[in-house]
Amino acid sequence: MEPYYYNRMNKTQQAVYHAIYQGLLRIDDSFLIPRVEAEELYHIFFQLRLDHPEIFWAPGYQYKYYPDSPNLIFLPEYLFEKGKIKEHQKAMKARVEKLARPARKLSEWEKEKYVHDFICTNIHYDKLKKPYSHEIIGPLGQGVGVCEGIAKSVKILCDALGIWCLIVICGNNPEKGIKYRHTWNVVKIGGQYYHLDATFDNTLGKEEIRYDYFNLNDKNIFRDHEPLLVPAPACTDGDHFYYREKKLSFTRQPEITVEEANEGEKE
């Protein structure tokens, strides 16, 4: 699927992104990348992992360099030893294929709902800060996750089903008591972009599946979500919110707060 964040980068940033991507796929202990400033490198690595949630084994990195070198020596930090990574890769690929198979012949909207309902029915929101809760291996492998892991799982399932999907992140807001970033998705259905926050619906739906955050436009999502750290396509269509689409009455349950949904998220 489209590498959204890669396509927004300049040529140097894309070269760094590509070098890191290839090195992580090889599970190298270290490799050279073009030299950029520390903050720029952080953003490239961060956005690469939003484009590629299938790379779940490398949540961090270090680097070193020689003063006169045009390159950095990139040192990935892996969640598992290499043999275990390969086992998890194989298991995750099979898991995604198995989950996607029943929905392959559905319409775009039905595929989106299938992914949303799977998350709300099968994933337990995890507040214990397990390392894998931020990666697809948490929700898809262990049945637990925080919003970052859930949004990555939504994207990888949408990718498998041919649904355009983007992971988006908003910042914290200490003045409002919001300590943590929050992560969700933007999807493209019928040529229109919509916000899909499966984490919020997962947290709301204790006894039944909720669709309060299914296909919202910008106006409605940002009533209780902070501004995005990196811009996403504008979501302007307000006519295909789930409850309006299905012509169902919509009465909100007691409001979930961003703090509740984000507990345990990374700063």
C-alpha positions in Angstrom: 0.0 0.0 0.0 1.0 3.7 -0.4 3.9 4.7 2.0 2.2 7.9 2.9 4.9 9.4 5.2 7.7 8.4 2.8 6.0 10.2 0.0 6.0 13.4 2.1 9.8 13.4 2.6 12.6 15.1 0.7 15.2 13.0 -1.3 17.7 12.9 1.6 15.1 11.8 4.1 13.8 9.2 1.7 17.4 7.8 1.3 17.7 7.5 5.1 14.2 5.9 5.3 15.1 3.4 2.6 18.4 2.5 4.2 16.8 1.9 7.6 14.0 -0.1 6.1 16.3 -2.4 4.3 18.6 -2.8 7.3 15.6 -3.7 9.5 14.3 -6.2 7.0 17.7 -7.9 7.1 17.7 -7.7 10.9 21.2 -6.3 10.8 23.0 -5.5 14.0 24.3 -2.2 12.5 24.4 -0.5 9.1 25.3 2.8 7.4 22.7 5.5 6.6 23.1 9.0 5.2 24.0 11.5 7.9 21.2 13.7 9.2 20.6 15.6 12.4 19.3 13.7 15.4 15.8 15.2 15.4 15.4 14.6 11.7 16.5 11.0 12.2 14.0 10.5 15.0 11.1 11.7 12.8 12.2 9.5 9.8 12.4 6.4 11.9 9.1 7.3 13.7 7.2 7.8 10.4 8.8 4.7 8.7 7.2 2.6 11.5 3.8 4.2 10.9 4.1 3.3 7.2 5.3 -0.3 8.0 3.7 -1.7 11.1 4.7 -5.2 9.9 8.2 -4.2 11.2 7.2 -4.9 14.8 10.6 -6.1 16.1 12.5 -2.8 16.1 10.9 -0.2 18.4 14.1 1.9 18.9 17.6 2.6 17.9 20.9 4.2 18.8 23.6 5.6 16.4 27.2 6.7 16.3 29.3 8.5 13.8 32.8 9.7 13.0 33.2 13.5 12.7 34.3 13.6 9.1 32.0 10.8 7.8 29.0 11.5 5.6 27.2 8.6 7.2 25.8 7.5 10.5 26.2 4.0 11.9 22.6 2.9 12.8 22.2 0.5 15.7 18.7 -1.0 15.8 17.2 -2.1 19.1 15.3 -5.3 18.7 12.5 -6.8 20.9 13.7 -10.3 20.4 16.8 -12.2 19.3 17.1 -12.8 15.6 15.8 -16.4 15.5 12.8 -15.5 17.5 12.1 -12.5 15.2 12.0 -14.8 12.2 9.6 -17.1 14.1 7.3 -14.2 15.0 7.5 -12.9 11.4 6.2 -16.2 10.1 3.5 -16.4 12.7 2.3 -12.8 12.2 2.2 -13.3 8.4 0.0 -16.4 8.8 -2.1 -14.7 11.4 -2.9 -11.7 9.2 -3.6 -13.9 6.2 -6.0 -16.0 8.2 -7.8 -13.0 9.6 -8.1 -11.3 6.2 -9.3 -14.4 4.3 -13.0 -14.3 5.4 -13.4 -10.6 4.3 -11.7 -10.6 0.9 -14.9 -10.6 -1.1 -16.7 -8.0 1.0 -17.2 -4.3 -0.1 -14.7 -1.7 1.1 -17.1 -0.5 3.8 -17.8 -4.1 4.9 -14.1 -4.8 5.1 -13.6 -1.7 7.3 -16.4 -2.8 9.6 -14.9 -6.3 9.7 -11.6 -5.0 10.9 -13.2 -2.6 13.4 -15.4 -5.4 14.8 -12.5 -7.8 15.1 -10.6 -5.2 17.2 -13.6 -4.4 19.4 -14.5 -8.1 20.0 -11.1 -9.7 20.4 -8.6 -7.2 21.7 -8.3 -6.3 25.4 -7.0 -2.8 26.1 -3.7 -3.3 27.9 -2.6 -0.9 30.7 0.4 -2.9 31.8 2.9 -1.4 29.4 4.1 -4.6 28.0 6.7 -3.9 25.3 4.7 -5.7 22.6 1.5 -3.8 23.4 2.7 -1.0 21.1 3.2 -3.4 18.1 1.0 -5.6 16.1 2.3 -8.7 17.9 0.4 -7.5 21.0 -3.2 -7.3 19.6 -2.8 -9.9 16.8 -0.6 -12.3 18.7 -1.5 -11.9 22.4 -5.0 -10.3 22.2 -3.9 -7.2 24.1 -2.7 -3.7 23.1 -2.7 0.0 23.6 -3.8 2.5 21.0 -0.5 2.4 19.1 -0.6 -1.3 18.7 -4.3 -1.3 17.9 -3.9 1.4 15.2 -1.0 -0.6 13.7 -3.1 -3.7 13.7 -6.0 -1.9 11.9 -3.6 -0.7 9.3 -2.0 -4.1 8.6 -5.4 -5.8 8.3 -6.6 -3.0 6.0 -3.5 -3.3 3.9 -4.1 -7.1 3.6 -7.6 -6.3 2.4 -6.7 -3.6 0.0 -8.2 -0.7 2.0 -6.2 2.5 2.0 -5.3 3.2 5.6 -3.0 5.6 7.5 -1.9 5.7 11.1 -2.2 9.1 12.6 -1.0 10.5 16.0 -2.0 13.5 18.0 0.1 15.1 20.7 -0.5 15.3 24.4 -1.9 18.4 26.1 -0.9 18.9 29.8 -3.2 21.9 30.2 -6.2 19.6 29.6 -4.7 16.9 31.7 -3.9 14.8 28.6 -0.5 13.2 29.4 -0.1 11.0 26.4 -0.2 10.9 22.7 -3.1 9.1 21.1 -3.0 7.0 17.9 -5.8 6.0 15.5 -6.4 5.6 11.7 -7.6 7.5 8.7 -9.2 5.2 6.0 -10.3 5.9 2.4 -13.7 4.4 1.6 -15.5 5.1 -1.6 -12.9 7.7 -2.5 -13.5 9.7 0.7 -11.3 10.0 3.8 -12.6 9.2 7.3 -11.3 8.9 10.8 -11.5 5.5 12.4 -10.7 5.2 16.1 -11.0 1.5 17.0 -9.4 2.1 20.4 -12.1 4.5 21.6 -14.8 2.2 20.3 -13.1 -0.8 21.9 -13.0 1.0 25.3 -16.6 2.1 25.0 -18.1 -1.2 24.0 -18.1 -3.3 27.2 -21.3 -5.2 26.3 -21.9 -4.4 22.6 -19.8 -3.2 19.7 -19.9 0.6 19.6 -19.4 2.7 16.4 -19.1 6.2 18.0 -15.7 6.7 16.2 -16.4 4.9 12.9 -16.0 7.2 9.9 -15.9 10.6 11.5 -15.0 13.8 9.7 -12.4 16.3 11.0 -15.0 18.4 12.7 -16.3 15.5 14.8 -13.1 13.7 15.6 -11.3 16.8 16.9 -14.1 17.5 19.4 -12.2 15.3 21.8 -8.9 14.5 19.9 -5.9 16.8 19.9 -4.4 18.1 16.6 -2.3 15.7 14.5 1.5 15.8 14.8 1.8 15.2 11.1 -1.0 16.3 8.7 -3.3 13.7 7.2 -5.7 14.1 4.2 -8.7 16.2 5.0 -11.7 14.2 6.2 -14.6 16.4 5.0 -17.5 14.0 4.5 -19.9 13.9 7.4 -22.6 11.9 5.8 -21.1 8.4 6.3 -20.7 8.3 10.1 -21.8 4.8 11.0 -25.0 5.6 12.9 -26.1 8.0 10.1 -25.2 5.5 7.4 -27.3 2.8 9.1 -30.1 5.2 10.0 -29.8 4.3 13.6 -30.4 6.5 16.6 -27.2 7.6 18.3 -27.0 8.2 22.0 -23.6 8.5 23.5 -22.7 6.5 26.6 -20.8 8.3 29.3 -18.0 10.0 27.5 -14.7 8.3 27.4 -11.8 10.6 28.1 -8.6 10.7 26.1 -6.7 10.0 29.3 -8.6 6.7 29.8 -8.0 5.6 26.2 -4.3 6.6 26.3 -3.2 5.3 29.6 0.1 3.6 29.2 1.0 5.3 25.9 4.4 6.6 25.2 5.2 10.2 25.7 
